[in-house]
């Protein structure tokens, strides 16, 4: 028996039914009205032939990926998003694991990588008229890739329903213009992309390797009202002279711990904005957000978030809801959920004065002579120092304790010239840390650096010496 066409709402259905003229998708080089996709296509070489297939999207420009998602949701059986920072050596594994039979690209992303007998079609930002065939609508599976412990990516299977479970209806669609520092092929960026498309709102997305200043200029020119990024994105943005180009009404942080320093900095720079920090993972989905301007999470959130069950087991957060992914794909995939349906996020929490504070990742702990140190806890203290803009805490091997805590620090203003002022500032910052941290957590050495590396996902790149 065939499925009725309207049984599985898709992104295209949402654009049709938004009730208002849909907004625009705005990239670094291209701009397209979402409504134009209802009568046109970006896949001129036969989008209808992809019906019922398993399609992988691999494009250099996220704008092209954004168009392809609207084309394929509800048409393809499965869509897999290949992020630009994932090495192409993993492409055959992903194709095999996701049972890919067609690949959509902008013609630039593959770099000669082998794709076997998979059909290759090109998606272009310029739309052409589309001759639409009558097809049954289907519930498309969405596969997102995240870093794996073996070097291979973990492949996380979602549905549109699980991806949009945290997205409520917007009462003022035409007044909202979204922007995101994230790439939309990662979970954080995809959430903002879906919020905009489902509401019929405009969305400004970053271009390939676009700098923060260029993106802020474009976001300001577009009149962005709602904007998201990681805390590292926002610290970098606030260092840019272009930060004043935007005047957002709503700022959303996710992907990393939002410490009090970055929340205070955003509040001071954008006093008219509501500031929210959300917790989400690719596997667990969006668990909650916090809007009181304070770091950490009120304890009541763990029992008072509608549609989400949260609990802390062995100091680690676990999540169960309709927003979680269904399972992993790939060779010998691990269980994504436990027997009760909870996802172990691996994020460690500490309850203090009625509020949970994120300490860091369970697998990121530094062992100093048998004592645990979470880098993010030390960074939160460093970032509170009035001279510090951003910090990265690492481990360095020690013949005595096995490991030492060291830190790279970006200052708001460079230290005075000469060795002595820098050494004095290092001593001052260490003393500042001693006032809040146990001795084994205080950095043994601090190095002042002009910048810190941020990955394509918007997070600090953590390497150990």
C-alpha positions in Angstrom: 0.0 0.0 0.0 1.3 3.4 -0.9 1.8 6.1 1.6 -0.4 9.2 1.1 1.6 12.1 -0.1 0.8 14.3 2.9 1.7 11.7 5.6 5.3 12.8 6.0 5.7 16.7 6.2 9.0 17.8 4.7 11.0 21.0 4.6 9.3 21.8 1.3 5.9 21.3 2.9 6.9 23.7 5.7 7.8 26.4 3.2 4.5 26.0 1.4 2.5 26.0 4.7 4.4 28.8 6.5 1.5 31.2 5.9 3.9 34.0 5.0 6.1 34.7 2.1 9.2 32.7 2.9 12.5 34.5 3.5 15.9 34.2 1.8 18.8 31.9 2.2 21.9 34.2 2.3 25.4 32.8 1.6 28.7 34.5 1.1 28.3 34.6 -2.6 24.7 33.7 -3.4 21.2 34.5 -2.2 18.0 32.6 -3.0 14.4 33.1 -1.9 13.3 29.9 -0.2 10.0 30.2 -2.1 11.8 30.0 -5.4 12.6 26.3 -4.6 8.9 25.5 -4.9 9.0 25.9 -8.6 12.7 25.6 -9.3 15.6 23.2 -8.6 19.3 23.5 -7.9 19.8 19.9 -9.1 19.3 20.4 -12.8 20.6 16.9 -13.7 17.6 15.0 -12.5 16.5 15.5 -8.8 13.5 13.4 -9.4 15.7 10.4 -10.2 17.0 10.6 -6.6 13.5 9.6 -5.3 13.8 6.8 -2.8 17.6 6.7 -2.8 20.2 7.1 -0.2 22.0 10.4 -1.0 25.2 11.9 0.4 25.6 15.7 0.2 29.3 16.8 0.0 29.7 20.4 -1.0 32.4 23.0 -0.5 29.9 25.7 0.0 27.3 25.2 2.8 24.9 27.3 0.7 24.7 24.5 -1.9 24.2 21.9 0.9 21.4 24.1 2.3 19.6 24.1 -1.1 20.1 20.3 -1.5 18.5 19.5 1.8 15.3 21.2 0.9 15.3 19.4 -2.5 15.9 16.0 -1.0 13.9 15.9 2.3 10.7 14.0 1.7 12.1 12.7 -1.6 15.2 10.6 -0.7 15.0 7.6 1.6 18.1 8.8 3.5 20.3 12.0 3.4 23.8 12.0 4.8 25.7 15.3 5.4 29.4 15.1 4.8 31.1 18.0 6.7 33.8 20.0 5.0 36.4 19.3 7.7 36.1 15.5 7.5 39.0 14.0 5.5 38.0 12.5 2.2 39.8 9.3 3.1 36.6 8.4 5.1 34.3 8.9 2.1 34.3 5.2 1.0 33.5 4.1 4.5 30.6 6.6 4.8 29.2 5.6 1.4 29.3 2.0 2.4 27.8 2.4 5.8 25.0 4.7 4.7 24.3 2.5 1.7 24.7 5.6 -0.5 23.7 5.2 -4.1 23.9 8.9 -5.2 26.2 11.7 -4.3 25.2 15.4 -4.6 28.1 18.0 -4.7 28.9 21.4 -6.0 31.5 19.8 -8.2 34.4 21.1 -6.1 34.3 19.1 -2.8 35.4 15.6 -3.9 39.0 16.3 -5.0 39.2 13.1 -7.0 38.1 10.9 -4.1 36.9 7.5 -5.1 33.1 7.1 -5.1 32.9 3.7 -6.7 29.7 3.1 -8.7 27.8 5.8 -6.9 25.9 8.2 -9.2 27.2 11.8 -9.0 25.0 14.8 -9.6 25.8 18.5 -9.3 23.9 21.0 -7.2 24.3 24.7 -8.3 23.2 27.9 -6.6 21.4 29.1 -9.7 17.9 27.6 -9.9 16.3 26.3 -13.1 12.7 25.4 -13.7 11.6 22.1 -12.3 9.3 19.6 -13.8 7.9 17.8 -10.8 6.9 14.2 -10.9 4.1 12.8 -8.7 5.9 10.9 -5.9 4.8 9.6 -2.6 6.1 11.7 0.2 8.4 9.7 2.6 10.0 10.3 6.0 13.6 10.9 5.1 16.3 9.6 7.4 19.1 12.2 8.2 22.6 11.0 9.0 25.0 13.4 10.7 28.7 12.7 11.2 30.6 13.4 14.3 34.2 12.6 15.5 34.9 9.0 16.5 37.4 7.5 18.8 38.9 5.3 16.2 39.6 8.0 13.6 36.5 7.1 11.6 33.5 9.3 12.0 30.5 8.2 14.1 27.4 8.2 11.9 24.3 9.3 13.8 20.8 8.5 12.4 18.1 11.1 13.0 14.7 11.8 11.6 13.3 15.2 10.8 11.0 14.8 13.8 13.9 14.2 16.2 15.9 17.0 14.8 13.0 19.5 15.1 11.6 18.3 18.5 13.0 21.4 20.3 11.8 23.9 17.7 8.6 25.7 18.6 6.3 27.7 16.4 7.3 31.3 15.7 4.7 33.9 16.2 6.6 36.7 14.3 8.2 34.9 11.4 8.5 37.9 9.1 10.4 39.9 11.8 13.0 37.2 12.4 16.3 37.0 10.5 18.5 34.2 11.7 22.3 34.0 11.4 24.7 31.3 12.6 28.5 31.1 12.8 28.1 27.3 12.6 28.3 25.2 9.4 24.8 23.8 8.9 26.2 20.3 8.3 27.0 20.0 11.9 24.3 19.6 14.5 24.4 23.1 16.0 24.2 24.8 12.6 21.6 22.4 11.4 19.3 23.3 14.3 19.4 27.0 13.3 18.9 26.1 9.6 15.8 24.1 10.5 14.5 26.8 12.8 14.7 29.4 9.9 13.3 27.1 7.2 10.4 25.8 9.3 9.4 29.4 10.2 9.9 30.8 6.7 12.5 33.2 8.0 15.6 34.4 6.3 19.0 32.8 7.3 22.5 34.1 6.9 25.1 31.3 6.8 28.9 31.5 6.7 30.8 30.9 3.5 33.6 28.4 3.1 36.3 29.3 5.7 34.8 32.8 6.0 36.3 34.9 8.8 34.3 36.3 11.7 34.7 39.9 10.5 33.3 39.2 7.0 30.5 37.2 8.4 29.5 39.9 10.9 29.5 42.5 8.1 27.1 40.4 6.0 24.9 39.6 9.0 24.7 43.3 9.9 23.8 44.2 6.3 21.1 41.6 6.3 19.6 42.9 9.6 20.1 39.7 11.6 17.9 39.6 14.7 18.7 36.1 16.0 22.2 34.6 15.9 23.9 31.6 17.3 27.4 30.2 17.8 29.7 28.5 20.2 31.3 30.5 23.1 34.5 30.3 21.1 32.7 31.8 18.1 31.5 34.6 20.2 34.8 35.3 21.9 36.4 35.6 18.5 33.5 37.8 17.3 33.9 40.2 20.2 37.5 40.6 19.3 36.6 41.8 15.9 35.9 45.5 15.2 33.0 44.3 13.1 31.1 43.1 16.2 29.2 46.4 16.3 27.8 45.7 12.9 25.0 43.6 14.4 22.3 44.5 16.9 20.7 41.2 17.7 17.5 40.7 19.8 18.5 37.1 20.6 21.9 35.4 21.0 22.2 31.7 21.4 25.3 29.8 22.6 25.8 26.0 22.4 28.5 23.4 21.7 30.8 24.4 24.6 30.4 25.4 28.2 29.2 29.0 28.4 31.2 30.4 31.4 30.2 33.6 33.2 32.9 35.6 31.4 31.5 35.2 27.9 27.9 35.7 29.1 28.9 38.9 30.8 30.9 40.1 27.8 27.9 39.5 25.5 25.5 41.2 27.9 27.8 44.3 28.1 28.3 44.5 24.3 24.7 43.7 23.3 22.6 45.0 26.2 19.3 44.8 24.3 19.7 41.1 23.5 18.2 38.1 25.2 21.0 35.6 25.8 20.5 31.9 25.9 22.9 29.0 26.3 21.7 25.6 25.2 22.9 22.1 25.9 22.8 19.7 23.0 24.8 16.8 21.4 24.5 15.2 18.0 23.3 12.0 19.7 21.1 13.3 22.6 19.6 16.3 20.7 18.7 19.5 22.4 18.2 18.9 26.1 17.5 22.4 27.5 18.4 26.0 27.3 19.1 28.5 30.1 18.1 32.2 29.8 18.9 33.7 33.2 22.3 35.1 32.2 24.1 32.8 34.6 26.6 30.1 33.9 25.4 26.6 34.8 22.0 25.2 35.0 19.3 25.6 37.7 18.7 22.2 39.3 15.0 22.5 38.5 15.8 22.3 34.7 16.6 18.6 35.1 13.1 17.8 36.2 11.1 20.7 34.6 12.0 20.5 30.9 8.9 19.4 28.9 9.3 16.3 26.8 12.9 15.7 28.0 14.0 13.4 30.8 17.3 14.2 32.4 19.3 12.5 35.2 22.8 12.6 36.6 24.5 9.2 37.1 28.0 9.1 38.5 28.2 12.9 38.0 27.4 12.5 34.2 24.4 13.9 32.4 22.1 11.4 30.7 19.2 12.4 28.4 16.1 10.6 27.1 13.6 12.3 24.8 12.0 12.2 21.3 14.8 14.5 20.2 17.5 11.8 20.6 18.9 10.0 17.6 17.7 6.5 16.8 21.0 4.7 16.4 24.6 4.7 15.0 25.4 3.4 11.5 28.7 1.8 10.5 30.7 -1.3 11.2 30.1 -2.8 14.6 28.2 0.3 15.8 28.0 0.8 19.6 24.7 1.2 21.4 23.6 4.8 21.3 21.2 4.4 24.2 21.1 2.3 27.3 18.4 -0.3 28.1 16.2 2.5 29.4 16.6 4.7 26.4 19.0 7.2 27.9 22.0 8.7 26.1 25.1 9.0 28.2 26.5 12.4 27.1 29.8 12.1 28.8 29.5 15.6 30.3 30.4 15.9 33.9 28.3 18.1 36.2 28.8 19.4 39.7 25.9 20.5 41.9 26.7 23.7 43.9 24.1 25.9 45.6 21.1 24.6 43.7 22.8 24.9 40.3 24.6 22.3 38.1 27.9 23.5 36.6 29.5 21.7 33.7 33.0 20.6 34.6 34.0 19.2 31.2 34.1 16.0 29.3 34.6 12.7 31.1 37.2 11.6 28.5 39.0 15.0 28.6 40.2 14.8 32.2 43.8 15.5 33.1 45.3 13.2 35.7 47.8 15.1 37.9 49.3 12.7 40.4 46.1 10.8 40.7 43.9 13.9 41.0 41.4 14.9 38.3 41.5 18.2 36.5 38.8 19.2 34.0 40.4 21.7 31.5 37.1 23.6 31.1 36.9 24.3 34.9 40.3 25.9 34.9 39.5 27.9 31.7 36.4 29.3 33.3 38.6 30.7 36.1 41.2 32.1 33.7 38.6 33.7 31.6 37.3 35.6 34.6 40.6 37.5 34.9 40.1 41.1 33.7 43.1 40.8 31.3 42.1 37.5 29.7 40.0 37.2 26.6 40.3 33.4 26.0 42.2 30.5 27.3 43.0 26.9 26.5 44.1 24.5 29.2 46.2 21.5 28.2 48.3 18.8 29.8 52.1 18.5 29.7 53.9 15.3 30.6 55.8 15.4 33.9 58.2 12.8 35.2 57.0 13.4 38.8 53.2 13.7 38.6 52.7 12.1 35.2 51.0 15.3 33.9 51.0 19.1 34.6 48.3 21.6 33.8 49.5 24.3 31.4 47.5 27.1 29.6 47.6 29.2 26.5 46.1 32.6 27.1 44.8 35.3 24.7 44.8 38.7 26.4 42.4 41.5 25.8 45.4 43.8 25.3 49.0 42.5 24.7 51.4 42.7 27.7 53.9 45.5 27.8 57.1 44.8 25.9 59.9 42.9 27.6 60.2 39.7 29.5 59.6 41.0 33.0 56.1 42.5 32.5 54.9 39.2 30.9 56.4 37.1 33.8 54.7 39.4 36.3 51.4 39.1 34.5 51.8 35.3 34.5 52.4 35.4 38.3 49.3 37.6 38.8 47.1 35.3 36.8 48.4 32.2 38.7 47.6 33.9 42.0 44.2 34.7 40.7 43.7 31.0 39.9 44.9 30.0 43.4 42.1 32.0 44.9 39.5 29.7 43.3 41.2 26.4 42.4 42.9 23.6 44.3 46.7 23.7 44.0 46.9 20.8 41.5 44.5 22.6 39.2 46.5 25.9 39.0 48.4 26.1 35.7 52.1 25.3 36.2 52.9 27.5 33.2 51.0 30.1 31.2 51.9 31.1 27.6 50.5 34.3 26.1 49.5 33.7 22.5 47.9 36.0 19.8 45.1 33.5 19.0 43.8 30.0 19.6 42.8 27.5 16.9 39.0 26.9 16.5 37.8 23.9 14.7 35.2 23.8 11.9 32.6 22.9 14.6 33.4 26.2 16.4 35.1 24.6 19.3 38.6 25.1 20.7 41.1 22.6 19.2 42.5 20.6 22.1 45.9 19.0 21.7 48.2 17.8 24.5 52.0 18.1 24.6 
